[in-house]
Amino acid sequence: MRRATIFLVLTIVLLLSRVTHAKKQYTSQDTIRDKSIMLSGVTITRKLNPVKLSPDKISIRVSNKSRNTSGSVLDLLRKMPSVTILPNGSISLNGQEGVQILIDEKTNFLTAENLITFLASMPASSLETVELITQPNAVLDANGHGRFINLKRANTAQKDLALIISTNAEQGKYHRNHHHLNVVFTRNKFSLSNTYAFRRGSELVDVMSTRNITGLAGRTPLQIDMNAIRNKNYKNHYYNGILDYTASKTIKLSTYLLISDNKRSKDEIAGSLFFSDQSVADSTTEARNAMGQNFRNLGAGGQLIFHMQDHSKWESSFDRQYFQQSEWQDQMINKFTDERSAAALDTLNGTAQGEVRISTLQSKYTLDLGPDITAILGAKLTHVAMSTASFFHGFNGTDWKQRSDLNSEFEHHENLKALFSQVRYAASARMHLSFGLRYEDASFDSQTRNASDRNILNRSYRNIFPNLTMTYALRKKHQLSLNYNRRVNRPNFRDLSPAVEVNDPYLYERGNPELKPDFTNTIELGWLYQNLYSLHLFHSLIKDAISKSYHLDPYGRTVVQPMNIQYVSILGLRLNGTSMTPIKQWNIQLNANLIYKQFEWRAMAGNRRNRQLTPTLQIQNSVNLPGKMNLEINCFFNGPKAEGQATISPLWFINTGLHRKFLQDKLTLYIYTNDILQTNKPRIIFNGESMRGRYRELYDSRAVGVSVSYNIFNSKKVSKNAQSGDRLKENDRIIF
């Protein structure tokens, strides 16, 4: 009561003083002189949501998340909503694998190790936007299951010279580091960008497996327990140079050169126990594997963009890619009886060579047909030439002899011709349509040779791939969407090559030259609310789906090989939440999926199925702390998942990070931990027709790292329109 009385008295005093002041008349002489001031510009600053939700994709502006531009693109993607990167290099989008990486809508590296190396070498500061595409249009290649991550680069063209230096050190069980240097020079009509990166380190993989074999004719069931320790070392060099020339306001030229040299080695010790019908092992083996691998990539190309006066645009590009890989393997095997007495000693020596050449020519024309209609017309030609050869020798105690069951030579040629069109039409203020068609004429010629056989395959396909996106705004904050597309997934070159990878005398992995492409039809219904939330219900049906299989060869060995199964049915629900702020300093991004998958394939005993309902949840927390610091806590959970003949057990992990900027935001310090609780342990249960088993991998994923980057010239980034050409190549299928 006393406080209320004091408050009332003060309010009355203030009101009386205001009234008294208003009644008084004041007269003074004006001594201010008029003076004109010309302003160079006006800057309006407001807080923007860096994430934009669309019916077909999610766009994240990197330039608006400045604290995330200190490290590599790999570090940046690990913080993206709905993106998951596992230690083995597997990248998932919305809980599903089979993701293709695009750089300005063109692909680069494809293998797990080489892709991770490429992303770790590319500075995040060179990007403007990252697009997570789930419904691609006809301009993008029809190959793949329709999950793309497009990295759109930014152009630092406001300074004559821009220089970014970054270094990273990471310590798990072993040490890893990478460093990169990015220099951009701009003068008059020329802009030259150079990026060099070096990456080096060691990794550890602990593998345990159990295989129960029942398909050996005339023999009792056999159980094999294997434990292997794999030590991997790598050293990578990467260079990417881009030269842009703006001839006029209407003509722009661009060329690029990409060089990569990767060296990897693996030292493995594997022990196996063999059980027949007793609890004590009948015999044991100890296998020592030493492997080396060199992978080189050389790419070059050019692009011409011509802007016309009627807001139309013509773009043409040419690309040439060359990949070379060489491998060697030495294996020594000691066999022991149950009494630990030496029974035999086997050795194996092998080499493999592989080359892929890809040439691509594409041209497209963008034109405005009216105030509400825009069309894109184009064509693309692609030629692929591939060759692999593997040779193995075994030592039988006296001399070396060729292993004809492991040797093979393989040649493969592809010719792809494509025509595409995409039309965008605004039917009304509320309703928009985007529909496209892509026609592809593909021919494949393959030839496999070994000691006893020669197989020639000639195949051709002519297909039409339609896509449709319809959006309707119910109200200002609500929007409904309907999407449909049809796509093809061609086998990657490793899946086609019959070259053998020998893990131990009883476990081989090889490709399948007789693989056919699989075809996917997807329909999706979506709801968007105020660019904050989106909910999508989708269904995909994949015919002749490519999937790994586990079977026994005539020698009783377990062979892991891709095959075409009857179909895969996917039914899912996806939820995205962006920039949720429980309090001012706390930002949350959410991605949740509930996916039901069913695989069906033919077996000798009839059709078999593998189905599973899989929940996934990804929560990314960002908290602004005092002293210009930012704390990140990223949590991920993936429930049990069906994948072909295998089922993957639940998986979860937590990553953390702390940012701090210094020297007027030119110096960035980032301290992070990955898989802090070391829970990222993939476990696989497979159930083949004559074999079933369990498989577990433990990676050196728990690590602490420090990243430091320094931007000597903090130039302003502008949109890189000239580099957004469509130079898609087929090397997304290169997986050696």
N, C-alpha and C positions, 0 to 999 in steps of 0.2 A: 504494500500500500504506500509506503514511504517513497519507493522508487517511482511508482506511478505518479505521485504528487509532484516530485522533482521534475520528471519528464514533462508533465503538463505545464508547469511554471516556465520551463525553458522554451517550450513551444510557443506560449503566449508572448514571451519577451521577444522572440525572433520575429514573430508576426508583426508586433507593434513597431519594432525598429524598421522593418521593411516598409510598413505603411508610412511612417514618419519620413523616411528617406525619399519615398515617392512624392510626397507633398512639397518638399523643398525645391526651390528653383536655383540652379547654379548657372553662372555665366563665366565663360573663360575664352581666351583668345586662341584661335586655331593656328598652331605654329607648324603643322605638318605639311610638307610639300609633296605634290604628286610626283612619282617617279615610275617610269615604265621599266619592267624587268622581263626579259625574254627567257622563258624556261626551256631547257633542252629536252625535257620529257617529263612525263608523270608516270610513276610506278604505283600500281594498285596491288596491294598484297592481301591475299586471303588464303585460308587453309583449304587445300584440295585433297580429295580422296584419291590416293595414287592407284587404286584398284577400280577398274570399270567393268561391270558385268554386262555381257551381251548374250543373246540367245545361242550364238555359235562359239563364243570364246570368252576368256577373261584376259583383260589387258592390264598390265602393271607398269606404271611409269617409274623407271629407275631414277630419273633426274629429280623426281619429287621425294625420293627416299635416299637422300644424300648420304646418310650414315651407312647404307648398304653398298656403296660404290667403292669401298676401300680395298676389297679383296678381289678374288677371281670370280668368273661367271659361275663356277662350280659352287663357291660359297654362297653366291646370290640365289641360285636355284634351290639350294637346301632350305632357304627361308621362304620360298614361294608357296602360296596356298595350293593344295592339291598335288604338289610335286614331291615325290619320295625317291631318294637315291640311296641304294643299298651298297655295302662295301664291295660287292662283286661287280659293281658297275651297272647293275640293273636300275633303269629309270622307270617309274610308274607315274601315271597321271590319272587322278581320281580313282586310285586303287587298282588300275589296270596297266599291264605292261604293253610292250610293243609301241613305244614312243619314238618318234623321229624328231631329230634336232635340225632346225633350219636356221641359217644365218642370212638375214634379209631375204627370206623365202627360198633359200637354196641350202642344200645339205652339204655336210663335210664328212667327218669321221663317223664310223659306225660301230666298230668293235667295242666291247665293254672297256678294255684297258685304254685303247686309243681314244675313245670318246671322252673318257674321264680326263685323260691327259690333255686333250684339246680344250675342254672346258676349264681345267685348272690353269691353262696357259693364257687364256683370254681374259684381259682385265675387265672387271665389271663397270668401270668408269667409261668404257667405250660404248656402252649401251644407252639407248634412250627408252626403249619399251620392250617388255617381254610379253608375248602373246601365247596363251595356253588355249590351243584350238581343239575343239571337240567335234565340230561340224565343218569340215573343209569344203570349199567351193570347187568349181570345175577348173579354175586356174591352177590349183595345186595338183600334183600328180595323183592319179587314182590309186597308186600303190600304197599299201599299208592299211591299218585298221582305223585310220581317221583320228589318230591322236598325235598332235604336233606341238612342239615348243618352238616358237619363232622368236629369234633374238634379233631385234631391230637396232642397228647401230646408230649412234649420234655422230654429228660432225662438229669438231671443234674448230670452227672457221672464223672466230672473232679475234684470233691472235695470229701473229706471224709464226710463232713457235709455241708448242705445248709439249710438256714433258712430264710423264708419270712414271715413277719408280715404285715397285712394290716387292716386298720380300715376305716369305712365310716360312715358319719352322713349326713342325708338329712332332710330338713325342708320344708314341704308344709304347708297345714293347720294343719297337724299333723306331729309328729316327727317319723323318721325311722332311723335305724342304722343296720349295719352288720359288723362282724369282722371275719377274718379267719387267720389261722396259717398253714403254709406248711413247713414240715420238711422232708428232703431227706438225708438218710444216706447210704453211699456206702463204702463197704469194701470187697476187693478181688473180689469174684464172686457173691456177694450179693448186692442188692440194695433195700432199703426199703423206700417207700414214704408214708407219713401220712398227711392227710389234715383234719382239723377240722374247722367248720364254725358255727357261731351263728348269727341269724337274728331275729330282733324284731321291731315291729312298729305298726302303725295304719293308716288306710286309710278311705277315705270318698267317697261315691258314691251318687249323687243326681239324682234321676230318675223321669221323667215325661212321662206319656203316656195318649193317648186318644184312646178308642176303640168304634167303631160304629158297633153294632150287629144288623143284619137284619134277622138272621136265626132262631128266636124263633117262633115256631109254635103257631098261635093263639094269638100272642102278638105284640104290636106295637114296632117299632125299639127303641133300647135303646142305649144311649151313656154313657160311664163310663170314667170319668177323674180321673187319679190317680197321686199322688205326694208322693214319698217315699224318706226318708233320711236313708241311710245305713251306719252305722259305723262298720268297720271291724278291728279286732285286730289279730295279728299273732305272734307266737314265734316258731322258728325252730332251731333244732340241726342237724348237718350233719357231718358224718365222712366217709372218704374213705381211705383205706389202700391198698397198692400194694407192693407185694414182688416179685422181679425178681431174678432168679438164673441162671447164665451162667455156665453150666456144662463144656462146651468146645466150640470150635469155631463152632461146628455144632449143638449143643443141647442147647436149652434155655427153661426154665420153668418160668411160671408166675402165680400168684394167686392174688385174690383181695377180699376185704370185704367192703361192703357198708351198712351203717346204717343211717337211717334218721327218725326223729321224728318231726312231724309238728302238731301244735295246732292252731286252728282258731276259732274265735267267731264272731258273727254278731248280732248287735242290730239294729232293723229297726222299724221305725214308718211310716206307710202309711195311707194316707187319700184318700178316693174315693168319688166322687160326681156322682149321678145317674140322668140322664135326660131322659125323655120319649119324649113328643111332646111339651115341653114348655122350655123357656129359664131359668127358675128357677129350681134348683135341687129338685127332688122329695124327695130324702133322701140322707143320707151320712153315711159312715162307717169310723171308725178309727181302724186300725189293728196294733198291737204291736207284732213283731216277735223277739224272742230271740233264737239263734241257736248256737250250738257248734259242732266242728268237730275235730277228732283226726285221723291223717293219718300216718301210719308207713310203712317203707320199709326196708327189709333186703335182701341183695343180696350177693352171693358168687359164685366164679367160678375159673377155672384154664385153662391154655393153655400150649400146648407143641409145640415147633417149632423145626424142624429137617432140617438142611441144608445139602444137598448132594453135592458130588464133581462135578457133571455135571451141577451145577448152578440151580438145581431144589430144591424145598422146599415143605415140608409136614407140615401142621398145623392142630391141633385138639384142640377143646375147649369144655368145659362143663360149663353151667350156671344154677343157681337155684335162682329164684326170688320169694319173698313172700310180698304181699301187704295186709294191713288190714286197714279198715276204720270204724269208728263208729260215729254216728251223733245223736243229739237230737234236738228237736224243741218244743218250747212253743209259742202258738199264742193266743192272747186275742183280741176279736173284739167287739167294741161298735157300735150299729146301732142306727141311729137317724132318726126321721121323718123330714119333711121340716120345722117344727117349732122348730127344735133342741131339741125335747123331746125324752128321751131314749125309744127305742122300744124293744130292745133285747140285750142280752149279750151272746156271744158265746166264748167258749174256745176250744183249740185244743192242744193235746199233742202227740208227735210222736217220735219214735226212729227207727234207721236204722243201720244195720250191713252189712259189705261186706268184702269178702276175695277173693284174686286172687293168684294162684300158677302157676308159669311158669317154665318149665324145657326145656332146649335146649341143644342139642348135635350137633356139626358141625365138619366136617373134609374136608379139601381141599388140593389139590396137584397141585403145580405150576411147569411146566417143559418147557425147551427149546427144540422145535422140529427141530430147525435149526437156522441159523444166523438171519433169518427174521421172524420166527414164534415162538410165545409163547402161551401156553395153560394153562388154569386153569380148573381143574375138581374137583367136590365136591358133598357132600350130607349133608342134615340137617334134624334133627328130632325135633319137638316141641310138647309139650303137655301143655294144658291150662285147669285149673279147676277153676271155679268161682262160687260163691254163694252170694246172697244178700237176705235180708229180711227187710221189713218195717212194722211197726205196729203203728196205730194211734187210739187215743181215743178222743171222744168229750164229753163235759159236757153240758147237756141239762137243767141245772138249779137245778136238784135234785141229779143226780148221773152220773157217767162216763159210756159211752158205746162205744164199738168198732165201728170204722168207716170202715165197710167192703168194701166201695167203694174206700178206700185208701190203705188198707192192701194188701200185696202181698209177695210171696216167689219165688225166681228164682234160678235155677241151670243151669250151662252151661259148656260143655266140648268140647274141640277141640283137634284134632290130625292132625298134618301137617307133611307130608313127602315130601322132595324136593330133586331133582337132578339138578345140574347146570354145565354148561361148558361155557367158554369164551375164544375166540381165537383172538389173535392180529397178523396181517400179514402185513408186509411192501412189497407191490407189486412192488414198485419202489422207487426211491429217492423222488418222488413227491407224490405218492399215498399210503395211509395207510388205512387198514381195521381193524375193530374190530366188531366181531359178536358173539352173545351168545344165548343160549337157557336155559330156566329154566322150569322144569316140577314140578308141585305141585299137590299132592293128599291130599285134605283137607276134613275132616268129622266133623260135628257139631251135638251135641245132647243138646237140651234145654228143660227145663220143668218149666212151670209157674203154680203157685197155688195161688188161692185166696179163698174167702169164698164161692163162687158159681161155680167155674170153675177150671178145670185142663187141661192144654194144653201142649202136647208133640210134639216137632218138631225134626225130624231126617233128616239131609241134608248132601250131599257130593258133592264135585266138583273135577274134574280132568281137569287141564288146562295146556297149554304150553304158555310161555311168551318169545317171541323172542325180540332181540334188535340188532340194526345195526348202526354203525358209520363209515362213509366214509369221508376221508379228501383228498383234492387235492391242492397242492401248485401251483398257477398260476405263481407267481414270488417269489422272495426272501421275499417280504414283504406282499404278499397277499395269503390267504388260504380260500378255500371253503369247506364246510362241509354239510353232509346230515345225519340226525339222525332219527331213528324210534324205538319205543318201545311200548310194551303192558304191562299193569299193572292191578292189582286188588286192590280195597279198601274195606277191611272188616270192618264191623261196630265195633266201639270201645265198650268197655264193658258197659259204661254208656248209650250209645244209645240202647243197647240190654236190659238193666235191666228195668223192669216195675215199679221200685220204684218211688214214687211221691215226688216232691218238691213243697210244698204249699207256694206260694207267698202271696196270699190273698184268700178269699173265692171264688173269681171269676177268678183266674189265677193260673193254675197248669202247671207243667212241668214234663214229664215222658218219659221213653224210649219206645222202640218198639221191642219186642222179635221176631217179624216176619220179621225184616229187612233182605234183601239179600245183598250180596256184589255187588259193581258196578265195571265195567270194563272200562278201559281207553286205547284208541289208540292215540298215539301222533306222528306226523311227523314234523320235523324242518329242515329248510334250513338256513345255517349260512355263514357269511363272517367275516374274521378276518384280521386286518391290523396291522402288526408290534407290536403285543402285546399291542397296545394302544387303539384300537377301535374294537368293534364287533357289528354286526347287525344280528338279527335272526328273521326269519318269521316262525311262528309255528301255528299248528292247532291240537286241541284235541277234541275227541268225547267221552263222558262218557255215557255209557248205564246203566239204572237203578240207576242213581245217587242218593246218600243219601243226603237229604236236609231237613231243618226244615220246618214244616208246622204249620199252625194256624187254628184250627177248634173248634167247640162246641161239648161238650159231651151231653149225654141225660139229664143232670141236668142243662144245660145252661151255663156251665163254659167254659172259654177259656182254651184250652189245647195246649201247645207248645210241639210238638212231631216230631221226625225224621221220614221220610217216603222215599220210593223209588219213584222217579219221572221217566218219560219216558227217558229223555236224557238231557244232557248239551253239547252245542257246544261252543267251545272257539277258537277264531281266534285272533292272536296277533302279534305285532311287538315289539322287544326289542332291545335297544341300550345301550351299555356300553362304557364308556370312563375312562381310568385309567391314573393316574399320568400326567394329563395335567398341564403344568406350564406356565401361562401367563408371570410371572416373576420368578426369581430364588427362591425367598422365598415363593412363593404361589403355592400350589398344589391342584388340583381339581380332584375329582372322581365323575363320573356322571352315573346315571342309569335312563333310561326313558322307559316307556312302553305305548303302545296303545292297549288295549284289548277289544274285542267285545265278550260278553257272551250272550247266549240265553238259558233260561230254559223253558222246556215244560213238563206239567203234565196233567193228566186226571182229570176232574171235572164232576159233575152231569150235568152241562150245556154244556159239551163238553171240548175239549182241550183248555188249557190256556197257555199263554206265558208271560215271563218276560225277556226283553232284554235291554242291555245298552252298550254303548261305553264308556270305562273308560280310561282316561289318568292318568298316574302316573309319578311323577318326583321327584328324590332324588339327591340333590347336597351336597357334602361334601367338605368343604373348610378347608385347613390346612395352616396356615401362621406362618413361623418362625420369631420370634421377637428377638430383642437384649436381651442379658442376659440369653441365653439358655432357653428362653420361647417359647411356641408354643400355638397359638390360633386356636380353632376349631369353625366353624359355620356350623351346619348341618341343611338343609332345606328339608322338605318333603311335597308333595302335592299328594292327591288321589282324583280323580274326582268321580262323582256319579257312583255307582257300583250295579249291579244286583246280588242278592244272594238268590236263591230259590224264594219263594213268596214275598221276601222283596227287597227293594231298599235302599241302604245306601247313604246318602247325602255326598257331598264333605267334605274332611277332610284335614287339614294341621297343621303343627307345626314347631317350630324352637328350636333347642337345641344348647347351646354354652358350651365351656370348655376352660380352661387355664392350661397348664402343666408347671412345673418347676422342675428340678432335682438338687439335692444338694449332697455333700459328695461323690464326685467321682461317681456320678450317682447311688449311693446306696439308697438314700432317694428321693422319688417322691411325689410331692404335686400336686393334681389335684382339681381344683375348677370348678364347672359346674352349669349350669341351664338347667332344662328340661321344655319344653313347656312354654317358657318365656312369651308368649302372651296369654296363656291359651285358645288356639283355638282347642285343641284336644277334641272335643265334638261329639262323635258318635250320629248320628240321623238316625233312621230307619223308613221307611214307608212300611207297610205290607198290602197285599190285598188278603185275603182269600175268599173262596166261600161264607161264611155267615158272614164275619167279615172283617173290614178294620180298620186301625188305624195308629197312629204315636207313636214313642218311642224315647226318648232322654236320654243319660247318660252323666253326668258331673263328671269326676274323679278328685281326688286331684293330678293332674298331674303336675301343675306348682310348681316347687320346686327348691331350691338351696341346693347344696351338696358340701361336702369336703371329699376327699379321700386321705389318707396318707399310703404309703407302704414303708417298709424298708427291703432291701435285705442284710442280715448280711454277707453272703458269696456269692459274685457275681460270681458264677460258670458259666462256659461256657456250653451252651446247645448243645447237639448232638441229632441226629435223633433217635427216639425211635422205632426201627424196631421191637423189640420183642413185643411191645404193639399194633401193628397195625393189630391184628388178627380180624377175622370176627365173633365176638360173638353177632350177631344181635339177639335180642329177640323180643317177641311179645308185650312187655309192652308199646310200643308206642300207643297201643290202650286202655290203662288204663286211663279212665277219669271218676273219681268218681264225 
